[in-house]
């Protein structure tokens, strides 16, 4: 009887601990209006089944618990927060226990900005998003205009939010080099590098429909083709089957399948 009482006490303590831990992890709880915003603006979420929608919502809540979103020259709205969080969750949707440890703060600017992080009175405002380094390590800057365009029906194959969070995924293995070593099985790394360089060469020669910005370097290539993979999966699979297969293995997702 004593042993049984001890066992019951342990079970109760464990349950209370889990509940307390759950409350700590989910201080942000999406309400019905916010879920409607997700369905309105995020195609990825809208196309999920009911079970996966709940999982997506949970990942959104965890991200918003962990990462502070701050407006610079604007007031951050629920739509802004949900678009930023969705940009983060979409690439890691299949990674059940993965969270971003290399970003603590997202700064949202009204529009594009320059390399000095200025968005007013500058002729060099061409940057739509940036992952910080040096004294800006752990920070991300996004243009609201670019963020919203990425989730609009007119975005084409581009999505600035996804692009920047893929850079963070790339960076998680210690180097932002376009080689997803922590995501791809080891035997696929060399084939990925070969296919990547072949496609960069095609881009440079004007023989590819991939955004020319992908030819800037390997890191930008990985981020740009990841945008294409998630935004226009059917087209990407048809035009670039080998790249599609590699990214499907890396992200653990098959978005063309629906």
Steps between C-alpha positions, in 0.01 A plus 500: 500500500787734587670426169174563316458837674854597409438400139181707485681798652776470240247483217321810632827691536605405148162604358513835679855555377399424142203736526721773645757438226226511237382836632856634488546379142166628377456844649383606154173327415347573161140616513235435236560834328872425466425153359273667246790729404717193445236348274461829315866573434699176525432254217726239659281497813172509310595189301576289811260246646343575838759305699793668327337841544503445877868405481577808288319721753702346782826569316386859440428542872840360596677736259311805626582398857871481424561786253427867559358691201554875504385766257735776385300795372176302514259324735520121470163337428378145558527442126866607510575265790323206338674554165840515668428193713365311197817585308691332781273198541450401136862385439516308831147361494625140470766544772301394804738614774690776320493866600704804397782554747679760288237776504353684796363813339338597169497867400224590256566803278234672288688447173840406359816624671872548434810330642506750786147390595356833385159511332460876468688749282722239338561430132627148578181353646494168317513247787172320576628280782820427688631261764723695734864419575763646732337736746168425324533126558168346600307776324302487177374800306206471262320747276126495568431581135711204385355272769144576394583461131647156571166376632289669231363315199724715277824391667604255231773271632638748754445533875742721693400364840563138405825606329643653819396213727659252259822698548464433874449129431811505281690680777398246766777256403762768560542639149266694271627326189194367318578143606226369735725252679271476800197432280619270221629145558877494451485302176301778331739786583734450203211455251340818639820700454539368144140579402521842667809602304354366175187711548698810599690462172169480310374813678816688406450398136134603504375142459299475822172645625640524855543858626848619393566610858552129574831517312642752751646218710411155632317635808273719287442212261370279782272775632364597157422146383337431838263791435418345161455155659238623748329768289468321164567131576323356194689724260828449683463122491419505129791727403759386756420141606846427646505819705145434613590149616800630695301773673220255574754284683653801677170646625320166541210638298340436162291815435427408137316194626261721693 
